[in-house]
Amino acid sequence: MINFYALTQEKLQNLLLTHGKEKFRAQQVFKWVYERRTTDFSLMSNLSKDFRSEFEKVVSFEVPKIIKHHKSMDGTEKFLFDVGNSDTVEAVIIPSEGRLTICMSSEVGCNMACKFCFTGKQKLKRKLLTEEIVGQFMQVHDYLQTLPEPQRITNIVFMGMGEPLDNPEGVFPAIEILHDTWGMNLSRKRVTVSTSGIVPEMWRVADAKVRLAVSLNGCNDEIRTSIMPINKKWPLKDLLKACRDHYQASKDKITFEYVLLKGVTDQLEHARELHKLTRSIPCKINIIPFN
């Protein structure tokens, strides 16, 4: 069976056509599943009985199971998901004034090996499938609807476990599904993809019309390479050119994430270098105390 949460509307339309069904049925099924949160075909009353009986044998609606859920005093909530073979990934919801952001994972482990990142200490085990990424969102969405005062996720950031641009085949179809008017109808401008700097894949972010965040963390190549090995392959000159290209294509400000590491990235001269490095790029710099 095909996992429904792996299907963009276009892929669902193609699946319907192979079964001799009309393409417009894809919108109807999307509406039942995503808006009404109905995964029981017998309840999809505007579809024929033949359609329902056939397609319940074609698609499944499996999502990663939540195995742990913790809520902190500041309102942040962490969800641990079982993605099979004893592998787990995390998603976090972060409340702030006027928004509720979900931070999602894209891989089990990570190959980037950034020195300050706990996930970077783990080798990449595998890349998440589209349905596992969408499944994280849907599980948290459904949980929020059970609260005495239901809440809605307003923003997505791909800043959890893994490097999103190392898994474009999983991440960008998931964005398309969650953005779809008949899906979760999230504005593209409320989705942010973070990267450690996989330069050849950065065009995908502008192509998807979502926002870009770059994990910079170093104001020169020597410092950045010492804490982010990816800088050996794509140094700052190449990374910043890709950032300028992104701005030219999207006209969106870029967010540069900068972790303060004592004695490594937190000196006054580092701040001056950082300003000089980024002043030609419309951007916002997010200063992050090392946790």
WOQUI-V668664 format. One line per field, one symbol per residue. psi: psi as a letter, one per 20 degrees, with the letter a starting at -180 (. if undefined). A space follows every 50 residues. Layout:
BEGIN
psi = ???
END
This chain:
BEGIN
psi = qpphiiorhghgghgghhjkrqhihggggggggggilpjohiinijqqhg gghgiiigqrlpqpppiqpqprhjipppppqokqkjqqrqqppoqrojqo ppoqqiqoaqihkphipghiiqqpgrqqqghhghhgghggghghiiqhnq qpphqppnjbprohiilhhhghhgggghhphicilpphijpppqqilngi ihhhghhikrqpppnfipirhggghhinhhhhgnrhggghghgghgghhh jpqqpppopoppigjjqhhhgghgghhiijporppopopp.
END
